[in-house]
């Protein structure tokens, strides 16, 4: 984790997900999308909707394909999803929303969808986060939605820059939600 663990960065995300981001943009996008419903649904401006493993994945997916996104994310133990939008580089979210950012990822071979993603969630308030966090097996820190988006956008930009000369990502994976 960075020198200030309460302020994670895209570099921290690279470190935590090391080995899970190998391959190109399309391969990473395929890994971000769940074939089954999850609490996190990204409606991309490309016309595709996809369930992702965590809230951060919804932002990363939009960044990988350089598109707008409408997000529905259901907090742990909640029945109703919360909504966020990123349209024309303008992030719109309730200012009370908080995102949990995992500080560790299992290094014993557990896939990031089990070791990291269950702990990267959206909460309606800091109080909801503080109620949830102490009962989790992995440490997290609360960050704002804008900080979470910034981390994910920087991460996606790094991936795009690294792969820009190798491939073009213009086709979304098959694991999508049909309307």
C-alpha positions as CSV (number, residue, x, y, z in Angstrom):
1,X,0.0,0.0,0.0
2,X,1.1,3.5,-0.6
3,X,2.9,5.5,2.2
4,X,-0.5,6.9,3.2
5,X,-2.7,3.8,3.4
6,X,-5.8,5.9,3.9
7,X,-5.3,7.3,0.4
8,X,-5.0,4.4,-2.1
9,X,-4.0,5.0,-5.7
10,X,-4.0,3.3,-9.1
11,X,-0.5,2.0,-8.2
12,X,-1.9,0.2,-5.2
13,X,-4.6,-1.4,-7.5
14,X,-1.8,-2.6,-9.8
15,X,0.0,-4.0,-6.9
16,X,-3.0,-5.7,-5.4
17,X,-4.1,-7.2,-8.7
18,X,-0.6,-8.2,-9.9
19,X,-0.8,-11.2,-12.1
20,X,-4.6,-10.8,-12.7
21,X,-4.1,-8.0,-15.3
22,X,-1.8,-9.8,-17.7
23,X,-2.9,-9.8,-21.3
24,X,-4.6,-7.2,-23.3
25,X,-7.5,-4.9,-22.8
26,X,-10.1,-7.4,-24.1
27,X,-8.7,-10.1,-21.8
28,X,-8.9,-7.8,-18.8
29,X,-12.4,-6.7,-19.7
30,X,-13.4,-10.3,-19.9
31,X,-12.1,-10.8,-16.4
32,X,-14.1,-7.9,-15.0
33,X,-17.4,-9.2,-16.2
34,X,-19.4,-11.8,-14.3
35,X,-21.4,-14.3,-16.3
36,X,-24.0,-14.2,-13.5
37,X,-25.8,-11.3,-11.8
38,X,-23.9,-9.5,-9.1
39,X,-24.7,-6.4,-7.1
40,X,-22.8,-4.2,-9.6
41,X,-24.3,-3.4,-13.0
42,X,-22.7,-1.2,-15.6
43,X,-24.8,0.3,-18.4
44,X,-22.2,1.4,-21.0
45,X,-22.9,4.1,-23.6
46,X,-21.9,1.5,-26.2
47,X,-25.4,0.0,-25.6
48,X,-24.0,-2.9,-23.6
49,X,-24.9,-3.7,-20.0
50,X,-22.7,-6.0,-17.9
51,X,-22.5,-7.3,-14.4
52,X,-19.1,-6.8,-12.8
53,X,-17.4,-8.3,-9.8
54,X,-17.1,-5.0,-7.8
55,X,-17.9,-1.3,-8.0
56,X,-14.3,-0.5,-9.1
57,X,-14.7,-2.9,-12.1
58,X,-17.6,-0.8,-13.4
59,X,-15.4,2.3,-13.6
60,X,-12.4,0.3,-15.0
61,X,-14.6,-1.2,-17.7
62,X,-15.8,2.3,-18.8
63,X,-12.2,3.5,-18.8
64,X,-11.0,0.6,-20.8
65,X,-13.6,1.3,-23.5
66,X,-13.5,5.1,-23.1
67,X,-17.2,5.3,-22.8
68,X,-19.9,6.8,-20.5
69,X,-21.5,4.6,-17.9
70,X,-24.6,4.4,-15.7
71,X,-23.9,2.3,-12.6
72,X,-26.3,0.5,-10.3
73,X,-24.5,-0.9,-7.3
74,X,-26.3,-2.7,-4.4
75,X,-24.6,-2.2,-1.1
76,X,-24.0,-5.4,1.1
77,X,-27.3,-6.4,2.8
78,X,-29.3,-3.9,0.9
79,X,-32.3,-4.6,-1.4
80,X,-32.1,-1.5,-3.5
81,X,-29.1,-0.4,-5.7
82,X,-27.6,3.0,-5.5
83,X,-27.0,4.9,-8.8
84,X,-23.9,6.7,-10.1
85,X,-23.3,8.1,-13.6
86,X,-20.2,9.1,-15.5
87,X,-21.3,11.1,-18.5
88,X,-19.0,13.3,-20.6
89,X,-16.4,13.0,-17.9
90,X,-18.8,14.3,-15.3
91,X,-19.3,12.0,-12.3
92,X,-22.7,12.3,-10.6
93,X,-23.2,10.6,-7.2
94,X,-24.8,11.4,-3.9
95,X,-22.0,13.1,-1.9
96,X,-22.8,10.9,1.1
97,X,-21.9,7.7,-0.9
98,X,-18.7,5.9,0.3
99,X,-16.7,3.2,-1.4
100,X,-14.8,0.5,0.5
101,X,-11.2,0.0,-0.9
102,X,-9.6,-3.3,0.1
103,X,-6.0,-3.0,1.5
104,X,-5.0,-6.6,0.8
105,X,-5.5,-9.3,-1.8
106,X,-4.9,-13.0,-1.1
107,X,-1.5,-14.0,-2.4
108,X,-2.2,-17.7,-2.0
109,X,-3.7,-18.3,-5.4
110,X,-7.2,-17.1,-4.6
111,X,-8.7,-15.3,-7.7
112,X,-9.2,-11.6,-7.3
113,X,-12.9,-12.0,-7.7
114,X,-12.9,-13.8,-4.4
115,X,-10.0,-12.1,-2.6
116,X,-10.5,-8.5,-3.6
117,X,-13.9,-7.8,-5.2
118,X,-16.3,-8.7,-2.3
119,X,-14.7,-5.9,-0.3
120,X,-14.9,-3.1,-2.9
121,X,-18.5,-1.9,-2.4
122,X,-20.6,1.2,-2.5
123,X,-22.4,2.4,0.6
124,X,-25.0,5.1,1.1
125,X,-23.2,6.7,4.0
126,X,-20.0,6.4,6.1
127,X,-22.1,5.0,8.9
128,X,-23.2,2.1,6.7
129,X,-19.6,1.5,5.8
130,X,-18.5,1.6,9.5
131,X,-21.2,-0.9,10.4
132,X,-20.1,-3.3,7.7
133,X,-16.3,-3.0,7.8
134,X,-15.4,-4.5,11.2
135,X,-17.2,-7.7,10.3
136,X,-15.1,-8.4,7.2
137,X,-12.0,-10.7,7.1
138,X,-10.0,-8.2,5.0
139,X,-9.1,-4.6,5.9
140,X,-10.6,-1.8,3.9
141,X,-10.6,2.0,4.0
142,X,-13.5,4.3,3.1
143,X,-12.9,6.6,0.1
144,X,-15.2,8.9,-1.8
145,X,-16.8,7.9,-5.1
146,X,-14.7,10.5,-6.9
147,X,-11.5,9.0,-5.4
148,X,-12.6,5.5,-6.4
149,X,-13.4,6.7,-9.9
150,X,-10.0,8.4,-10.1
151,X,-8.2,5.3,-9.0
152,X,-10.1,3.1,-11.5
153,X,-9.7,5.6,-14.3
154,X,-6.0,5.9,-13.8
155,X,-5.7,2.2,-13.7
156,X,-7.6,1.8,-16.9
157,X,-5.5,4.5,-18.5
158,X,-2.4,2.7,-17.5
159,X,-3.7,-0.5,-19.1
160,X,-4.8,1.3,-22.3
161,X,-1.4,3.0,-22.6
162,X,0.5,-0.2,-22.1
163,X,-1.6,-2.0,-24.7
164,X,-2.3,0.9,-27.1
165,X,0.3,-0.2,-29.6
166,X,-0.6,-3.8,-29.4
167,X,-4.4,-4.0,-29.8
168,X,-7.6,-2.0,-30.1
169,X,-10.4,-2.6,-27.7
170,X,-13.6,-2.0,-29.5
171,X,-15.5,-5.3,-29.0
172,X,-17.1,-6.0,-25.6
173,X,-17.0,-9.5,-24.1
174,X,-19.8,-12.0,-24.6
175,X,-20.8,-12.2,-20.9
176,X,-23.3,-9.3,-21.1
177,X,-26.8,-8.6,-19.9
178,X,-29.4,-8.5,-22.6
179,X,-32.3,-6.2,-22.5
